[in-house]
Amino acid sequence: MIAGYTLRLILLCLAGFCVAHFLVGGLLRGLAPLIVRRAREMEARRASDLLLAVRLMPGVTAGLFAVAVCLPAYLRFEPVMGEERTGVFLWFLATLSVLVCGQAVARLAAAMASSKQRDPDAPVLRLTGILSPRVVVSPQVRAALTDEQWHTVMRHEQAHLVSKDNLKRAILLLAPGLWPFDRGFGAVEKAWVEATERAADAAAVDGDEDRAVLLAEALVRVARLGLDRHASLLASSFATDADHLRERVGALLSGPPPTAHGSPIVPGLALSLMACVALLQPWLGAIHELLERLVD
């Protein structure tokens, strides 16, 4: 009896995760083009935080709903000795949750495996590692840069290090897709990468026109050696995408970009989610009944 009660608890929490994830993810998927366009007009660090929050919002919201709403609602209102069937739809939703989360874990594992592979002859300049990030640079790349350019490039990589961009990359890889094998948030993730590079450029330059020119020259010199197209998803590579590289060079040569600042976007959204969870507590009974009707 207890085993059946526990199994149904797990299945209902997974089903609740699936429903919340699909609703929030579907809404943000529809708004994604608008959000990406707006982010490209924002100061880089704020844009990065916004895009990170948008990409993580479906999974975080669904996880909170499952743990902080579905779990206590079930424990409070579901009789331990009750005899209730476990419907096919409940199993379907729970399986869907396991699949999308499992795919996200596999995506991170694949990225971690690929990060250990590197062609020693390829021209690379990237920040690798999550817990102990380090700069990996090929001899030909270092030789192509003057000392002044190299110093500015290191300021760029230091900006990635300070903002923990590689750790954020790992967290993004763990963000589940809307359904199995879905990559519909790819535009948001790509825009986030571009925003982090713009933010690192701004931090490296810090309003100095000379440093802006030096960084632009370094980008061009590194790109001429060959773009780092095979960088791991867990690495912050200095030059990968040709189109975005042209945009970065043009922005730097047009004047120092605005200095990157932190923003209250992520903490604000986190507090909002916690407030929503608190407001739902008096409605646990109704939510439990709704879930029961949904999955039976």
Contacts in CASP RR format, 6 or more apart in sequence:
PFRMAT RR
TARGET T0000
AUTHOR 0000-0000-0000
METHOD contacts of the structure
MODEL  1
MIAGYTLRLILLCLAGFCVAHFLVGGLLRGLAPLIVRRAREMEARRASDL
LLAVRLMPGVTAGLFAVAVCLPAYLRFEPVMGEERTGVFLWFLATLSVLV
CGQAVARLAAAMASSKQRDPDAPVLRLTGILSPRVVVSPQVRAALTDEQW
HTVMRHEQAHLVSKDNLKRAILLLAPGLWPFDRGFGAVEKAWVEATERAA
DAAAVDGDEDRAVLLAEALVRVARLGLDRHASLLASSFATDADHLRERVG
ALLSGPPPTAHGSPIVPGLALSLMACVALLQPWLGAIHELLERLVD
1 80 0 8 1.000
1 81 0 8 1.000
1 82 0 8 1.000
2 80 0 8 1.000
5 78 0 8 1.000
5 80 0 8 1.000
5 82 0 8 1.000
7 86 0 8 1.000
8 74 0 8 1.000
8 78 0 8 1.000
8 84 0 8 1.000
8 86 0 8 1.000
8 90 0 8 1.000
9 71 0 8 1.000
9 74 0 8 1.000
9 75 0 8 1.000
9 78 0 8 1.000
10 94 0 8 1.000
11 86 0 8 1.000
11 90 0 8 1.000
11 91 0 8 1.000
11 94 0 8 1.000
11 295 0 8 1.000
12 70 0 8 1.000
12 74 0 8 1.000
12 90 0 8 1.000
12 291 0 8 1.000
12 295 0 8 1.000
13 66 0 8 1.000
13 67 0 8 1.000
13 70 0 8 1.000
13 71 0 8 1.000
13 74 0 8 1.000
14 66 0 8 1.000
14 93 0 8 1.000
14 94 0 8 1.000
14 97 0 8 1.000
14 98 0 8 1.000
15 70 0 8 1.000
15 90 0 8 1.000
15 93 0 8 1.000
15 94 0 8 1.000
15 97 0 8 1.000
15 291 0 8 1.000
15 294 0 8 1.000
15 295 0 8 1.000
16 62 0 8 1.000
16 65 0 8 1.000
16 66 0 8 1.000
16 70 0 8 1.000
16 93 0 8 1.000
16 97 0 8 1.000
16 291 0 8 1.000
17 59 0 8 1.000
17 62 0 8 1.000
17 63 0 8 1.000
17 65 0 8 1.000
17 66 0 8 1.000
17 70 0 8 1.000
17 97 0 8 1.000
18 62 0 8 1.000
18 93 0 8 1.000
18 94 0 8 1.000
18 96 0 8 1.000
18 97 0 8 1.000
18 100 0 8 1.000
19 93 0 8 1.000
19 294 0 8 1.000
20 61 0 8 1.000
20 62 0 8 1.000
20 63 0 8 1.000
20 65 0 8 1.000
20 66 0 8 1.000
21 58 0 8 1.000
21 59 0 8 1.000
21 61 0 8 1.000
21 62 0 8 1.000
21 63 0 8 1.000
21 97 0 8 1.000
21 100 0 8 1.000
21 176 0 8 1.000
21 178 0 8 1.000
22 178 0 8 1.000
22 179 0 8 1.000
24 57 0 8 1.000
24 58 0 8 1.000
24 59 0 8 1.000
24 61 0 8 1.000
24 62 0 8 1.000
25 57 0 8 1.000
25 58 0 8 1.000
25 178 0 8 1.000
26 58 0 8 1.000
26 178 0 8 1.000
28 35 0 8 1.000
28 54 0 8 1.000
28 57 0 8 1.000
28 58 0 8 1.000
29 178 0 8 1.000
29 184 0 8 1.000
29 185 0 8 1.000
32 54 0 8 1.000
32 184 0 8 1.000
32 185 0 8 1.000
32 187 0 8 1.000
32 188 0 8 1.000
33 187 0 8 1.000
35 50 0 8 1.000
35 51 0 8 1.000
35 54 0 8 1.000
35 188 0 8 1.000
36 51 0 8 1.000
36 187 0 8 1.000
36 188 0 8 1.000
36 191 0 8 1.000
38 50 0 8 1.000
39 47 0 8 1.000
39 50 0 8 1.000
39 51 0 8 1.000
39 191 0 8 1.000
39 195 0 8 1.000
40 47 0 8 1.000
40 191 0 8 1.000
40 194 0 8 1.000
40 195 0 8 1.000
42 50 0 8 1.000
43 258 0 8 1.000
43 260 0 8 1.000
43 261 0 8 1.000
44 195 0 8 1.000
44 196 0 8 1.000
44 198 0 8 1.000
44 199 0 8 1.000
44 201 0 8 1.000
44 202 0 8 1.000
44 257 0 8 1.000
44 258 0 8 1.000
44 260 0 8 1.000
45 163 0 8 1.000
45 195 0 8 1.000
45 199 0 8 1.000
45 202 0 8 1.000
45 260 0 8 1.000
45 261 0 8 1.000
45 262 0 8 1.000
45 263 0 8 1.000
46 261 0 8 1.000
46 262 0 8 1.000
46 263 0 8 1.000
46 265 0 8 1.000
47 191 0 8 1.000
47 195 0 8 1.000
47 198 0 8 1.000
47 199 0 8 1.000
48 163 0 8 1.000
48 192 0 8 1.000
48 195 0 8 1.000
48 196 0 8 1.000
48 199 0 8 1.000
49 262 0 8 1.000
49 263 0 8 1.000
49 265 0 8 1.000
49 266 0 8 1.000
50 263 0 8 1.000
50 265 0 8 1.000
51 188 0 8 1.000
51 189 0 8 1.000
51 191 0 8 1.000
51 192 0 8 1.000
51 195 0 8 1.000
52 168 0 8 1.000
52 172 0 8 1.000
52 192 0 8 1.000
52 266 0 8 1.000
53 265 0 8 1.000
53 266 0 8 1.000
53 269 0 8 1.000
54 188 0 8 1.000
55 172 0 8 1.000
55 175 0 8 1.000
55 185 0 8 1.000
55 188 0 8 1.000
55 189 0 8 1.000
55 192 0 8 1.000
56 171 0 8 1.000
56 172 0 8 1.000
56 175 0 8 1.000
57 269 0 8 1.000
58 175 0 8 1.000
58 176 0 8 1.000
58 177 0 8 1.000
58 178 0 8 1.000
59 175 0 8 1.000
59 176 0 8 1.000
60 273 0 8 1.000
61 273 0 8 1.000
64 273 0 8 1.000
64 274 0 8 1.000
64 277 0 8 1.000
65 277 0 8 1.000
68 277 0 8 1.000
69 277 0 8 1.000
69 280 0 8 1.000
69 284 0 8 1.000
69 287 0 8 1.000
70 287 0 8 1.000
70 288 0 8 1.000
70 291 0 8 1.000
72 281 0 8 1.000
72 284 0 8 1.000
73 284 0 8 1.000
73 285 0 8 1.000
73 287 0 8 1.000
73 288 0 8 1.000
73 291 0 8 1.000
74 288 0 8 1.000
76 284 0 8 1.000
76 285 0 8 1.000
76 288 0 8 1.000
77 284 0 8 1.000
77 285 0 8 1.000
77 288 0 8 1.000
77 289 0 8 1.000
78 288 0 8 1.000
84 296 0 8 1.000
85 296 0 8 1.000
87 295 0 8 1.000
87 296 0 8 1.000
89 294 0 8 1.000
89 295 0 8 1.000
89 296 0 8 1.000
90 295 0 8 1.000
90 296 0 8 1.000
93 295 0 8 1.000
96 179 0 8 1.000
96 180 0 8 1.000
99 180 0 8 1.000
100 176 0 8 1.000
100 177 0 8 1.000
100 178 0 8 1.000
100 179 0 8 1.000
100 180 0 8 1.000
100 182 0 8 1.000
101 176 0 8 1.000
102 176 0 8 1.000
103 176 0 8 1.000
103 177 0 8 1.000
103 180 0 8 1.000
103 181 0 8 1.000
104 173 0 8 1.000
104 174 0 8 1.000
104 175 0 8 1.000
104 176 0 8 1.000
104 177 0 8 1.000
105 174 0 8 1.000
107 173 0 8 1.000
107 174 0 8 1.000
108 170 0 8 1.000
108 173 0 8 1.000
108 174 0 8 1.000
111 170 0 8 1.000
111 173 0 8 1.000
111 232 0 8 1.000
111 233 0 8 1.000
111 234 0 8 1.000
112 232 0 8 1.000
112 234 0 8 1.000
114 232 0 8 1.000
114 233 0 8 1.000
115 128 0 8 1.000
115 129 0 8 1.000
115 232 0 8 1.000
115 234 0 8 1.000
115 235 0 8 1.000
118 124 0 8 1.000
118 136 0 8 1.000
119 230 0 8 1.000
121 138 0 8 1.000
122 138 0 8 1.000
122 228 0 8 1.000
122 230 0 8 1.000
123 138 0 8 1.000
123 140 0 8 1.000
123 141 0 8 1.000
123 222 0 8 1.000
123 225 0 8 1.000
123 226 0 8 1.000
123 228 0 8 1.000
124 136 0 8 1.000
124 137 0 8 1.000
124 138 0 8 1.000
124 141 0 8 1.000
124 228 0 8 1.000
124 231 0 8 1.000
124 237 0 8 1.000
125 135 0 8 1.000
125 136 0 8 1.000
125 137 0 8 1.000
125 138 0 8 1.000
125 141 0 8 1.000
125 153 0 8 1.000
125 222 0 8 1.000
125 228 0 8 1.000
125 237 0 8 1.000
125 238 0 8 1.000
125 239 0 8 1.000
126 135 0 8 1.000
126 136 0 8 1.000
126 228 0 8 1.000
126 231 0 8 1.000
126 235 0 8 1.000
126 236 0 8 1.000
126 237 0 8 1.000
126 238 0 8 1.000
127 133 0 8 1.000
127 134 0 8 1.000
127 135 0 8 1.000
127 136 0 8 1.000
127 157 0 8 1.000
127 160 0 8 1.000
127 161 0 8 1.000
127 165 0 8 1.000
127 166 0 8 1.000
127 235 0 8 1.000
127 236 0 8 1.000
128 134 0 8 1.000
128 135 0 8 1.000
128 136 0 8 1.000
128 166 0 8 1.000
128 232 0 8 1.000
128 234 0 8 1.000
128 235 0 8 1.000
129 166 0 8 1.000
129 234 0 8 1.000
129 235 0 8 1.000
130 166 0 8 1.000
130 167 0 8 1.000
130 170 0 8 1.000
130 234 0 8 1.000
133 160 0 8 1.000
133 161 0 8 1.000
133 166 0 8 1.000
135 154 0 8 1.000
135 157 0 8 1.000
136 235 0 8 1.000
140 225 0 8 1.000
141 222 0 8 1.000
141 225 0 8 1.000
142 150 0 8 1.000
144 221 0 8 1.000
144 222 0 8 1.000
144 224 0 8 1.000
144 225 0 8 1.000
145 153 0 8 1.000
145 218 0 8 1.000
145 221 0 8 1.000
145 222 0 8 1.000
146 214 0 8 1.000
148 214 0 8 1.000
149 214 0 8 1.000
149 215 0 8 1.000
149 217 0 8 1.000
149 218 0 8 1.000
149 221 0 8 1.000
150 218 0 8 1.000
152 204 0 8 1.000
152 205 0 8 1.000
152 211 0 8 1.000
152 214 0 8 1.000
152 215 0 8 1.000
152 218 0 8 1.000
153 204 0 8 1.000
153 215 0 8 1.000
153 218 0 8 1.000
153 238 0 8 1.000
155 203 0 8 1.000
155 204 0 8 1.000
155 205 0 8 1.000
155 206 0 8 1.000
155 211 0 8 1.000
156 200 0 8 1.000
156 201 0 8 1.000
156 203 0 8 1.000
156 204 0 8 1.000
156 215 0 8 1.000
156 238 0 8 1.000
157 200 0 8 1.000
157 236 0 8 1.000
157 238 0 8 1.000
158 203 0 8 1.000
158 204 0 8 1.000
159 199 0 8 1.000
159 200 0 8 1.000
159 203 0 8 1.000
159 204 0 8 1.000
159 260 0 8 1.000
160 166 0 8 1.000
160 196 0 8 1.000
160 200 0 8 1.000
160 236 0 8 1.000
162 203 0 8 1.000
163 196 0 8 1.000
163 199 0 8 1.000
163 200 0 8 1.000
165 196 0 8 1.000
165 200 0 8 1.000
165 236 0 8 1.000
166 234 0 8 1.000
166 235 0 8 1.000
166 236 0 8 1.000
168 196 0 8 1.000
169 233 0 8 1.000
169 234 0 8 1.000
169 235 0 8 1.000
169 236 0 8 1.000
170 234 0 8 1.000
172 189 0 8 1.000
172 192 0 8 1.000
173 233 0 8 1.000
173 234 0 8 1.000
175 185 0 8 1.000
177 183 0 8 1.000
177 184 0 8 1.000
177 185 0 8 1.000
178 184 0 8 1.000
178 185 0 8 1.000
194 241 0 8 1.000
194 244 0 8 1.000
194 247 0 8 1.000
196 236 0 8 1.000
197 236 0 8 1.000
197 244 0 8 1.000
197 248 0 8 1.000
198 248 0 8 1.000
198 251 0 8 1.000
198 257 0 8 1.000
199 260 0 8 1.000
200 236 0 8 1.000
200 260 0 8 1.000
201 215 0 8 1.000
201 248 0 8 1.000
201 251 0 8 1.000
201 252 0 8 1.000
201 257 0 8 1.000
202 256 0 8 1.000
202 257 0 8 1.000
202 258 0 8 1.000
202 259 0 8 1.000
202 260 0 8 1.000
203 259 0 8 1.000
203 260 0 8 1.000
204 211 0 8 1.000
204 215 0 8 1.000
205 211 0 8 1.000
205 212 0 8 1.000
205 215 0 8 1.000
205 252 0 8 1.000
205 256 0 8 1.000
205 257 0 8 1.000
206 256 0 8 1.000
206 259 0 8 1.000
207 256 0 8 1.000
207 257 0 8 1.000
207 259 0 8 1.000
208 256 0 8 1.000
209 255 0 8 1.000
209 256 0 8 1.000
211 256 0 8 1.000
212 252 0 8 1.000
212 253 0 8 1.000
212 255 0 8 1.000
212 256 0 8 1.000
212 257 0 8 1.000
213 252 0 8 1.000
213 253 0 8 1.000
215 252 0 8 1.000
216 248 0 8 1.000
216 249 0 8 1.000
216 250 0 8 1.000
216 252 0 8 1.000
216 253 0 8 1.000
219 238 0 8 1.000
219 239 0 8 1.000
219 245 0 8 1.000
219 248 0 8 1.000
219 249 0 8 1.000
219 252 0 8 1.000
220 249 0 8 1.000
222 238 0 8 1.000
222 239 0 8 1.000
223 239 0 8 1.000
223 242 0 8 1.000
223 245 0 8 1.000
226 239 0 8 1.000
227 239 0 8 1.000
227 240 0 8 1.000
227 241 0 8 1.000
227 242 0 8 1.000
227 245 0 8 1.000
228 237 0 8 1.000
228 238 0 8 1.000
228 239 0 8 1.000
228 240 0 8 1.000
229 240 0 8 1.000
231 237 0 8 1.000
231 240 0 8 1.000
239 245 0 8 1.000
251 257 0 8 1.000
280 287 0 8 1.000
END
